[in-house]
Amino acid sequence: MVSERPSRRDRVVLSGTGSALTAPGRTNTALVLELAGRTIPVDFSGTPAVRLAEAGADLLDVRTAILTHHHVDHVYGLPSFVQETWVRLLKGIDLAPGVSMETHRVDLLTTEAAADHVRRLLEVVGFLGREPMFDLRILGLPPGPCPLDPAPGWTLDFVAGDHGDMPVHGLVLDGPRGERVVYSGDSEATDDLLARAAGADLLVHDCQVEEGPMPGHATAEQLVDAIGRHGVPKRLVPVHLAPSPADEAERVAATLRAGLPGCEVVLPTDGMALPVRA
């Protein structure tokens, strides 16, 4: 049983907006999706329990999470998430009726390439094979459609990105009323994903710096060019932003705004919550 919370608009919370190098006020990029009353983290950086609480959610609300790839800045918070979930269940702390170690289940959706790395990470910290243990399933999925089971009416499509030698999935999330949210993960600007982002309600895209070269990531100039080939989303949020110089994020946003008229470009901060539809 997932604990009940007051209903609110579907939204995307930017738990972190920075690159692999953090800075005060800008930690590694990660999201919390709040869709159809369900909480779905995307990547695990920082302290997930704190990030979820800041988003108005709880560890035990999470029944599905998504990992875009297995670079350290996207998975190092996963053991903390598993540890705190396990302790809460073991000690019976603030459990909703019907929630227990025996009934709780979390599905981790990730790439086929990342699944084994995730298993080994959890094995190193002692969670694979531990008893008692809640039902933790690591599901390595290929690109293509996948039902987003915990969020009624929402569907998920994995789209392969370009992060050098590291396999990565972007996400295309479609809602029951025609909503669309697109997230790149760490990736260069790719035609496959950005064709799906044309007209989307919200595009959250890796955009580390204004100009390159930046292999495995998108620059603002590259993102403008790629989006221009397909059509603009309604809103665009650059993430995986460089920690320095201090005004780099502002320059990224200025270049995107100048190059993409008709698109609302949002300069993000950690903890910012954006409704799926403005």
C-alpha positions in Angstrom: 0.0 0.0 0.0 1.3 3.4 -1.0 0.7 6.0 1.7 -1.9 8.6 0.7 -1.1 12.3 0.5 -3.3 15.2 -0.6 -3.7 15.3 -4.4 -1.9 18.0 -6.3 -1.1 18.9 -9.9 1.3 16.6 -11.8 4.8 18.1 -11.5 8.5 17.6 -11.9 10.7 18.6 -8.9 14.4 19.4 -9.8 16.1 17.7 -6.9 19.5 18.7 -8.3 20.5 20.7 -11.4 24.3 20.5 -11.5 27.0 18.5 -13.3 29.3 15.8 -11.9 31.1 18.7 -10.1 28.8 20.2 -7.5 28.7 23.7 -6.1 26.9 25.4 -3.2 23.2 25.4 -4.1 23.6 23.1 -7.2 24.1 19.4 -6.5 24.1 16.6 -9.1 21.2 16.4 -11.4 18.2 14.3 -10.3 14.4 14.6 -10.5 11.4 13.6 -8.5 8.3 13.0 -10.7 4.9 13.5 -9.1 2.4 11.9 -11.5 -1.1 10.8 -10.8 -0.4 11.1 -7.1 2.7 8.8 -7.2 6.3 9.6 -6.5 8.9 8.4 -8.9 12.6 9.5 -8.4 14.8 9.7 -11.5 18.4 9.1 -10.5 19.8 9.2 -7.0 22.2 11.9 -5.9 22.8 13.6 -2.6 20.7 12.3 0.3 17.5 10.9 -1.3 15.4 10.9 1.9 16.1 14.6 2.3 15.4 15.4 -1.3 12.1 13.5 -1.2 11.1 15.3 2.0 11.9 18.6 0.4 9.6 17.6 -2.5 6.8 16.9 0.0 7.2 13.1 -0.4 8.4 10.2 1.6 10.7 7.3 1.1 7.9 4.8 1.4 5.9 6.6 -1.2 8.4 5.3 -3.8 7.4 2.1 -5.5 9.1 2.8 -8.8 12.4 4.6 -9.5 14.3 5.2 -12.7 18.1 5.2 -13.3 19.2 6.8 -16.6 22.7 5.3 -16.5 25.3 4.1 -13.9 27.7 7.0 -13.7 28.5 7.7 -10.0 26.8 11.0 -9.8 23.5 9.4 -10.8 23.6 6.2 -8.6 25.7 7.0 -5.5 22.6 8.0 -3.5 20.9 4.7 -4.3 22.5 2.8 -1.3 21.3 5.6 1.0 17.8 5.3 -0.4 17.8 1.5 0.1 19.3 1.8 3.6 16.8 4.3 4.9 13.9 2.4 3.4 15.1 -0.8 5.0 15.6 0.8 8.4 12.1 2.4 8.4 10.5 -0.9 7.5 12.7 -2.9 10.0 11.9 -0.6 12.9 8.3 0.1 11.9 8.9 3.9 11.8 5.9 5.9 10.5 4.4 3.1 8.4 1.0 3.5 6.7 -1.5 0.7 7.4 -0.6 -2.5 5.5 3.0 -1.4 4.9 5.7 -3.8 6.1 9.0 -5.4 5.1 6.9 -8.3 3.6 4.6 -6.1 1.6 6.8 -3.3 0.4 8.2 -3.5 -3.2 10.4 -1.1 -5.2 11.1 -1.5 -8.9 14.3 0.1 -10.2 14.0 0.7 -14.0 17.3 1.2 -15.8 19.2 0.3 -18.9 20.2 -3.3 -19.6 23.9 -2.2 -19.4 23.4 -0.5 -16.0 21.4 -3.3 -14.3 24.5 -5.4 -13.5 26.4 -2.4 -12.2 23.5 -1.5 -9.9 23.3 -5.1 -8.6 27.0 -5.1 -7.8 26.8 -1.7 -6.1 24.0 -3.0 -3.8 26.0 -6.2 -3.2 29.1 -4.2 -2.2 27.1 -2.4 0.5 25.5 -5.6 1.7 21.9 -5.3 0.5 21.6 -8.2 -2.0 20.8 -11.4 -0.1 20.1 -9.6 3.2 17.3 -11.0 5.3 14.9 -9.7 6.1 14.7 -7.4 3.0 11.9 -5.7 1.2 11.2 -6.7 -2.4 13.7 -4.7 -4.5 13.7 -5.5 -8.2 16.3 -4.2 -10.6 14.8 -4.3 -14.1 17.2 -3.7 -17.1 15.1 -2.5 -20.0 15.9 -1.9 -23.6 14.8 1.3 -25.4 11.1 1.3 -26.2 7.7 1.6 -24.6 7.2 0.6 -21.0 4.1 1.0 -18.8 4.5 3.4 -15.9 2.5 1.1 -13.6 2.3 3.2 -10.4 1.0 6.3 -12.3 -2.4 5.5 -13.8 -2.8 6.9 -17.3 0.9 7.6 -17.8 3.2 5.8 -20.1 7.0 5.7 -20.3 9.2 5.4 -23.4 12.9 4.9 -23.1 14.9 6.6 -25.9 18.7 5.9 -26.2 20.8 9.0 -25.8 24.5 9.7 -26.6 26.8 9.9 -23.6 29.9 8.6 -25.3 30.7 5.0 -24.3 28.1 5.0 -21.5 24.7 3.7 -22.5 22.0 6.1 -21.3 18.2 6.4 -21.7 16.3 9.5 -22.1 12.6 9.5 -21.0 9.4 10.4 -22.8 6.5 10.4 -20.4 2.9 10.8 -21.8 -0.1 11.6 -19.7 -3.7 10.8 -19.9 -4.7 14.2 -21.2 -2.0 14.6 -23.8 0.7 15.8 -21.5 4.3 15.1 -22.5 7.4 15.4 -20.4 10.8 14.6 -21.9 14.1 14.2 -20.0 17.5 13.6 -21.7 19.6 12.2 -18.9 23.2 13.0 -19.5 23.4 13.2 -23.3 24.3 15.2 -26.3 21.4 16.7 -28.3 20.1 13.7 -30.3 17.5 13.8 -33.1 15.7 10.7 -31.7 14.8 12.3 -28.4 14.3 15.9 -29.6 11.9 14.8 -32.3 9.8 13.5 -29.5 10.1 16.9 -27.6 8.6 19.1 -30.3 5.5 20.6 -28.7 6.1 18.9 -25.4 4.8 20.5 -22.2 8.3 20.3 -20.6 11.7 19.3 -21.8 14.5 18.9 -19.2 17.8 18.5 -21.0 21.4 18.2 -20.3 23.0 21.6 -21.2 26.2 21.9 -19.3 27.7 25.1 -20.9 26.9 27.7 -23.5 29.4 26.5 -26.1 31.7 23.5 -26.5 33.2 21.2 -27.2 31.5 19.1 -24.6 31.5 15.4 -25.7 28.7 13.3 -24.1 26.8 16.5 -23.2 24.9 19.2 -25.0 26.0 22.8 -25.2 23.4 25.6 -25.5 24.4 26.2 -29.1 24.1 22.5 -30.0 20.7 22.2 -28.3 19.4 25.3 -30.2 20.5 23.8 -33.5 19.0 20.3 -32.7 15.7 21.6 -31.5 15.5 23.9 -34.5 15.4 20.8 -36.7 12.3 19.4 -35.0 10.3 22.1 -33.3 10.4 23.7 -29.9 8.9 22.4 -26.7 6.6 24.7 -24.7 9.1 24.9 -21.9 12.8 24.0 -21.7 14.9 23.5 -18.5 18.6 23.2 -18.9 20.2 20.9 -16.3 23.6 19.3 -15.6 24.9 22.9 -15.4 28.6 23.6 -14.9 29.5 24.8 -11.4 31.7 27.7 -12.6 32.0 30.4 -13.7 29.1 31.8 -11.6 27.2 33.2 -14.6 27.5 30.2 -16.9 23.9 29.1 -16.2 22.7 32.6 -17.1 24.6 32.5 -20.3 23.2 29.1 -21.1 19.7 30.4 -20.6 20.3 33.6 -22.6 21.6 31.6 -25.6 18.6 29.2 -25.4 16.1 32.1 -25.2 17.7 34.0 -28.1 17.8 30.9 -30.3 14.4 29.4 -29.5 11.7 32.1 -29.7 8.4 30.8 -28.6 9.9 28.5 -26.0 9.8 29.4 -22.3 13.3 28.8 -21.0 13.4 28.3 -17.2 16.7 28.9 -15.4 16.6 26.2 -12.7 17.5 26.0 -9.1 17.8 23.0 -6.9 14.4 22.1 -5.4 12.4 24.0 -8.0 9.0 22.4 -8.7 7.5 22.8 -12.1 3.9 21.8 -13.0 3.7 19.5 -16.0 1.4 22.0 -17.6 2.1 25.7 -16.9 
